[in-house]
Amino acid sequence: MTNTKSNIRWQQRPEGANWGDFGPDDQLGRVNLLRAEQVLKGAREVVTGNVFSLSLPLDLPGGNALNPRRFPPRLAPTSLGQDDYLNFPLANLHPGLIDVISDDQVVLSLQYSSQWDSLAHVGALFDADGDGHAERCYYNGYRAETDIQSLDMGGAVSRSSARRLGVENMAVHGMQGRGVLVDLARVYGHGRMLVGYKEFMHALKQLNVTIEQGDMLVLRTGFAEALVQMDGCPDTATLKQTGAVLDGTDTSLLQWISDSGITAICADNYAVENADKAAMPEDCCKLPLHHHCLFKLGLPLAELWYLKPLADWLHRHQRSRFLLTAPPLRLPGAIGSPVTPIATV
């Protein structure tokens, strides 16, 4: 599609993209469909008031075997002068006071454990200007360096800032609505398999699940359960054979995602799709599902959620829908965020 409006950020958008449909400066993408009526739909699913936390402990998976760039969180006390504020008696400063203070800080890879990907997470080389030259850009034509910036602070450690598309946009919007669980592990077991459109439709039929516009799709594969059992020492060979992954090369599945009107895909696995597939010469993308969802549609992805207790409860009660509350951190400029999703039934 060629842009005939006055928006100078892009002159043409990728085939199948919705750039501009929610406005020239939109930073939410399909999250725009997560409106008040979706919150009400989710609230109507609350019958018992039972609550399930869908987060892993944020020090899992453990180590950096799943992603060599990402490391477990490191906690440390805050300090002032020579004093670490851990079990710190205020009497040291003001004799006679009985207060004892502990205060801490963390170094955290924001996408290490249970997480959201913002729309700044995956972009593409694309000729948005229509001049025959591809440039690095993201959803709705936002650009590398102009909008997704590396900041030179004059030190050894570089800094980053998503001036547009940062995860804080999702936080402000709220990320609350109706979640719909598709329990792929219950249909296909816990072994690794590719789930394309045909397999996904079969699972919906077997589970008697209906998905409507505005819903947040939640996928259980059993991957996070295996991760928990490994207790901080992930066996990558075993994990590569564990749990279903979406087939991002299946054009029918990608078209269903476009047509369905879902507002997010949240999974208990790493990457939602088959991130272990080796890139081939004929491939345009290493992560075709990320390309379709984040880059083209502005549809956020969530990974490494822990879904088994919720899935078991929903199965016992012959349900698939629930109120999902899952805002990321309101951290301006962040590209990803840890999350503690809450399901209320």
Helices and strands as residue ranges (DSSP letters): G 29-33, H 36-44, E 51-53, E 74-77, E 79-80, E 83-84, E 88-89, G 90-92, E 100-101, E 104-107, E 115-117, E 124-126, E 135-137, G 139-141, E 148-151, E 159-162, H 168-173, E 176-183, H 184-188, E 193-195, H 197-207, E 216-220, H 223-229, H 236-239, E 244-246, H 251-260, E 264-267, H 288-290, I 291-297, E 301-303, H 308-316, E 321-325, E 336-338, E 342-344
